[in-house]
Amino acid sequence: MKVVAFNGSPKKHGNTYMLLKMIQSELRNQDIDVEIVHIGGKKVIDCIACNKCFDRKDKRCILNSDFVNDAIEKMVEADGIIIGSPTYFADVSSDTKALIDRAGLVGIANDGMFSKKVGAAVVTARRGGYIHAYDTINHFFGMSNMITVGSSDWNVALGEEIGDVEKDEEGLKGIKNLAENMAWLLKKIHAGEEKA
């Protein structure tokens, strides 16, 4: 089983990354391979709504000058997808949104190629606005016919400076529970597929 986790923060080793590393560690302890892909701060082109992905149906976006098609390939190969983002003006980072818009449209255009994959949102925030960011990521999963994993609380940890999320005990408890739930669900789905 394989999970790909996207870090949408421009701070490569910031708070969002720290939460993704926690999840990676927990999933690896459950024999699930996890790759963290850093997207924040890279050149990510916005969706231009050309709808060429519906004409071409080649599982790729026509825009080829950034890494989004590589990200889409990783999503296709994975059993689970985690999208992590800091909260900017009560929403996800612009890089995270561009990835969601383009990958989401390519997925829908290609007969729902993310359907039945497991998805989890991970959000960091200084103090507030994170619910909308959390919803934005989960809307991508819902519109892609994916199975969304929850936790005992929101999949959010609070902190302003790098490392502050490690002080948010309640947030870390929820993130650990999210990882446990994702591992449990992936194993159940995998066992069911083996029986089928």
Secondary structure, DSSP 8 states (H G I E B T S, - for coil): -EEEEEE--SSTTSHHHHHHHHHHHHHHHTT-EEEEEE-TTS---------HHHHH-SSS-S--SSSHHHHHHHHHH-SEEEEEEE-BTTB--HHHHHHHHHHHHHHHHTT-TTTT-EEEEEEEESSS-HHHHHHHHHHHHHHTT-EE---SS-SEEE-SSTTGGGG-HHHHHHHHHHHHHHHHHHHHHHHHHHH-
